[in-house]
C-alpha cells in the first residue's frame, strides 16, 4: 500500500470520529425495570385439616402488602388448587378462583370444600398489582372423621351403651319368661323378730 492510500484512510477515519463527536453521546432506551415484589400473608388456612366426612374446610384468606408493609387494595389474587390427588374444589368443581383484595388488602376464597381423597396438599396463591407480583403456598390436609383419639373414645362409649341396653333387654326377657310359665315373682322376705320375755324361777313341782 502506497503512502497516498494510507493518507486517504487516515483522513477518512478522522472525518468519521469528528462526525461522531459532533453528534454527541448516543442515547439508548432505558432497560426495563424488574417488577416490584408483593408479599402475601396467610391469614387463615395454613395447616388446616379438612373433614372429608362432614365436607367442612378452612377456606384460604390472604393479605397482600407492598414493600413498605402497607396493604394493597384492588390486587388480583389467583388461588390454584391441585388438579389431582388430595385437594379441594370451589363451588363444587372449580380448581381456580380469582379474587380482588379489599381496602385492607385481604382476599377470602368462597365455596371451598375438600374432595374425597385423604392426604396433604398445597394451595398456590399469586397476587398481581400493576407490574408487581408475589406468590405464596398454603399447606393443608384432608382427613376422615375428627381424629383417632376422639373416634376411639366415641366407639367405646357406643359399646358401653350397647352393653347396658343388652343387659336390660336380657333382664326383661327373664321376667317375661317367668310370667309366661305362671311362676310368681318371689315375694320379699319379711324379717322375723324374736323378743325374749321375763324369766321367772319358782320352786320344785
C-alpha positions as CSV (number, residue, x, y, z in Angstrom):
1,X,0.0,0.0,0.0
2,X,1.5,3.3,-1.0
3,X,1.6,6.4,1.1
4,X,-1.4,8.0,-0.8
5,X,-3.8,5.2,0.2
6,X,-2.7,5.3,3.8
7,X,-3.2,9.0,3.9
8,X,-6.7,8.7,2.5
9,X,-7.7,6.0,5.1
10,X,-6.4,8.2,7.9
11,X,-8.3,11.2,6.7
12,X,-11.5,9.1,6.4
13,X,-11.1,7.8,9.9
14,X,-10.6,11.3,11.3
15,X,-13.7,12.5,9.5
16,X,-15.8,9.7,11.0
17,X,-14.6,10.4,14.5
18,X,-15.2,14.1,14.1
19,X,-18.8,13.4,12.9
20,X,-19.5,11.2,15.9
21,X,-18.1,13.8,18.3
22,X,-20.3,16.4,16.7
23,X,-23.4,14.3,17.2
24,X,-22.8,14.0,20.9
25,X,-23.1,10.8,23.0
26,X,-25.6,8.3,21.7
27,X,-28.6,7.7,23.8
28,X,-30.1,4.2,24.4
29,X,-33.6,3.4,25.7
30,X,-33.5,2.6,29.4
31,X,-33.6,-1.1,30.4
32,X,-36.9,-2.3,31.7
33,X,-37.1,-2.2,35.4
34,X,-37.8,-5.5,37.1
35,X,-41.3,-5.7,38.6
36,X,-41.8,-4.9,42.2
37,X,-42.5,-7.6,44.8
38,X,-45.7,-8.1,46.7
39,X,-45.8,-10.0,49.9
40,X,-48.7,-12.4,50.7
41,X,-49.5,-13.1,54.3
42,X,-51.7,-16.2,55.0
43,X,-54.4,-15.0,57.4
44,X,-56.4,-18.3,57.5
45,X,-55.9,-21.8,56.1
46,X,-52.3,-22.7,56.8
47,X,-52.0,-26.2,58.3
48,X,-55.8,-26.7,58.3
49,X,-57.3,-30.2,58.5
50,X,-60.4,-30.5,56.4
51,X,-63.0,-33.1,57.2
52,X,-64.0,-35.4,54.3
53,X,-66.9,-36.9,56.2
54,X,-68.6,-33.6,57.0
55,X,-67.4,-31.8,53.9
56,X,-66.1,-28.9,56.1
57,X,-62.9,-27.0,55.3
58,X,-61.0,-23.8,56.3
59,X,-61.1,-21.5,53.2
60,X,-57.9,-19.6,52.5
61,X,-57.7,-16.0,53.5
62,X,-54.7,-13.9,52.5
63,X,-53.5,-10.3,52.8
64,X,-51.4,-8.6,50.2
65,X,-48.9,-5.9,51.2
66,X,-46.2,-3.9,49.4
67,X,-42.5,-3.3,50.1
68,X,-43.5,-0.7,52.7
69,X,-45.6,-3.3,54.5
70,X,-48.8,-1.4,53.5
71,X,-52.0,-3.2,52.3
72,X,-52.5,-3.3,48.6
73,X,-56.2,-2.7,47.7
74,X,-57.5,-4.0,44.3
75,X,-54.8,-6.5,43.8
76,X,-55.7,-9.6,41.7
77,X,-55.4,-12.8,43.7
78,X,-55.4,-16.2,42.0
79,X,-55.9,-19.3,44.2
80,X,-55.0,-22.6,42.4
81,X,-55.9,-26.0,43.8
82,X,-54.2,-29.3,42.9
83,X,-55.6,-30.8,39.7
84,X,-55.3,-34.4,41.0
85,X,-54.9,-36.3,44.3
86,X,-55.9,-34.9,47.7
87,X,-57.2,-31.3,47.4
88,X,-60.4,-29.3,47.2
89,X,-62.8,-27.6,44.9
90,X,-64.5,-24.2,44.6
91,X,-68.3,-24.3,44.3
92,X,-68.4,-28.0,43.6
93,X,-66.0,-28.3,40.7
94,X,-63.7,-25.3,40.1
95,X,-59.9,-25.6,40.7
96,X,-59.1,-21.9,40.3
97,X,-60.6,-18.8,41.8
98,X,-59.7,-15.1,41.2
99,X,-60.5,-12.5,43.8
100,X,-59.7,-8.8,44.3
101,X,-58.3,-7.6,47.6
102,X,-60.4,-5.2,49.7
103,X,-59.4,-1.9,51.4
104,X,-57.4,-3.9,53.9
105,X,-55.6,-5.8,51.2
106,X,-57.4,-9.1,52.1
107,X,-59.0,-11.7,49.9
108,X,-61.0,-14.7,51.0
109,X,-61.9,-17.8,49.0
110,X,-65.5,-18.8,48.7
111,X,-67.3,-22.1,48.1
112,X,-64.3,-24.0,49.4
113,X,-64.7,-27.7,50.2
114,X,-62.4,-30.8,50.3
115,X,-62.6,-33.6,47.8
116,X,-62.9,-37.3,48.7
117,X,-59.1,-38.1,48.9
118,X,-57.3,-38.2,52.2
119,X,-53.8,-36.7,52.5
120,X,-51.7,-33.5,52.3
121,X,-51.8,-30.9,49.5
122,X,-50.6,-27.4,48.7
123,X,-52.6,-24.4,47.5
124,X,-50.7,-21.9,45.3
125,X,-51.6,-18.2,45.7
126,X,-50.5,-15.5,43.3
127,X,-51.1,-11.8,43.6
128,X,-50.6,-9.1,40.9
129,X,-51.0,-5.3,41.1
130,X,-49.7,-3.4,38.1
131,X,-46.1,-4.6,37.5
132,X,-45.7,-6.0,41.0
133,X,-46.2,-9.7,41.7
134,X,-46.0,-12.1,44.6
135,X,-46.7,-15.7,45.5
136,X,-47.2,-18.0,48.4
137,X,-48.1,-21.6,49.2
138,X,-50.7,-22.8,51.8
139,X,-50.4,-26.3,53.1
140,X,-53.5,-28.2,54.1
141,X,-54.6,-31.8,54.5
142,X,-57.8,-33.8,54.2
143,X,-58.7,-36.2,57.0
144,X,-61.6,-38.6,57.6
145,X,-63.5,-38.0,60.8
146,X,-62.2,-35.9,63.7
147,X,-59.0,-37.9,64.6
148,X,-58.0,-41.2,66.0
149,X,-58.3,-40.4,69.7
150,X,-61.8,-39.0,69.6
151,X,-63.1,-41.7,67.3
152,X,-61.8,-44.4,69.7
153,X,-63.4,-42.9,72.7
154,X,-66.6,-42.5,70.9
155,X,-66.6,-46.1,69.8
156,X,-66.0,-47.2,73.4
157,X,-69.0,-45.1,74.5
158,X,-71.2,-46.8,72.0
159,X,-70.1,-50.3,73.1
160,X,-70.9,-49.3,76.7
161,X,-74.4,-48.1,75.7
162,X,-75.0,-51.3,73.8
163,X,-73.8,-53.4,76.7
164,X,-76.2,-51.7,79.1
165,X,-79.0,-51.9,76.7
166,X,-78.3,-55.6,76.1
167,X,-78.3,-56.3,79.9
168,X,-81.6,-54.5,80.4
169,X,-83.1,-56.4,77.5
170,X,-81.8,-59.7,78.9
171,X,-83.4,-58.9,82.3
172,X,-86.7,-58.2,80.6
173,X,-86.6,-61.5,78.8
174,X,-86.1,-63.4,82.1
175,X,-89.0,-61.6,83.8
176,X,-91.3,-62.2,80.7
177,X,-90.4,-65.9,80.7
178,X,-91.2,-66.3,84.3
179,X,-94.6,-64.6,83.9
180,X,-95.4,-66.8,80.9
181,X,-94.7,-70.0,82.9
182,X,-97.2,-68.9,85.6
183,X,-94.4,-68.6,88.2
184,X,-94.9,-65.7,90.5
185,X,-92.1,-63.4,91.3
186,X,-90.6,-64.3,94.7
187,X,-92.1,-62.2,97.4
188,X,-90.0,-60.1,99.6
189,X,-88.9,-62.0,102.8
190,X,-90.4,-60.4,105.9
191,X,-87.8,-60.3,108.7
192,X,-88.6,-62.4,111.8
193,X,-88.1,-60.8,115.2
194,X,-87.8,-62.8,118.4
195,X,-88.5,-61.0,121.6
196,X,-87.5,-62.6,124.9
197,X,-90.0,-62.3,127.8
198,X,-89.2,-62.1,131.5
199,X,-87.7,-65.2,133.1
200,X,-89.3,-66.4,136.4
201,X,-87.7,-69.1,138.7
202,X,-90.0,-71.0,141.1
203,X,-89.8,-73.9,143.5
204,X,-89.8,-77.6,142.5
205,X,-93.2,-79.0,141.5
